[in-house]
Amino acid sequence: VRDESLNGVSSLTGFVKELILMDPDEIIEPFFSRKRLPKFKSGYLYWVITGFLGLIFLRTSFYSVGPDEAGVVQRFGKYIATTQPGLHFKLPFAIDTVRKVKVKRKFKQEFGFRTLKAGIRTQYSTADYSKESLMLTGDLNVLDVEWIVQYTIKDPKKYLFNIHNPVKTVRDLSESVMRRIVGDFLFDEVLTVKRNEVNILVKQSLQKVLDYYGTGIQIVTVALQGVNAPDPVKPAFNEVNEAEQEKEQLINQAWQVYNEKIPKAKGDALKIISQAQGYALEKVNNAEGESERFLSLLASYKKAPEITRKRLYLEAMAKIIKRAGRKYLIDTKTKGIIPLLNLDRK
């Protein structure tokens, strides 16, 4: 188009309108001064331009939002609305713009290490990330702490407009909170029994800070991946750990022997004491019974001495005969008893 044709045109719409009203010869001729082309009819050019503008209108008026996304609509840069998954309409010609945010995807940040390729055999980067993983514990020891943070976007508007660099914000805040929480625990606690507690406290504290700054981010998981001593002191640290484990093993073995021997000895002692107490009770009761019996016999004897003496004799003989083996009752008048005994019989 000739430069003169742009005079007085202030916008694309005005330019198109002026272009339609111009004679086609005035548009084409300046470009082909040496070779003249066939003339276009003005009505045909009008429909071509109209169709082209219609395509642009349709192209810039409709947009779709994926099932795991949310659409943030801006009108001349100002926030208008947040749309859900599906097909939606907006003002064309870049009046309304849409930014799509993955609201259902879990994002992950790694600290102290980087995963190059996940799978059955996960590949990790060999680069040094000790600047973000080395930190002081409450007893002024140094730990090499590796952890991950998983998060989702719960508010697309805040996520897009309240923070300039969401990824850097999450990383800086995560590192700051982790260093503060680890600094509240002892070296051995972070290394062994307090790992789960550290995960919970970091997640809660990090979420509180993110909400305070209005980032629109929801923390899903904070998990310690590896807690170790720094590389220069690992050999000495491993020796200490082996000594501690050996100590614990010996203590457990001693407690095992103690739990086997002491309860058994206590049980045997209680058994002997119970038997002695039963024996003493039996003897005392028997003695008391015999004394009572003797006193009753004495009273009977005083009342009838002959009868009592005979009864005592019979009772004694009953006991003796009961303990005897074979018994022979022989008439006192018999003179020879040897033939009657059959001594040759086995």
Disulfide bonds with the S-S distance in Angstrom:
none
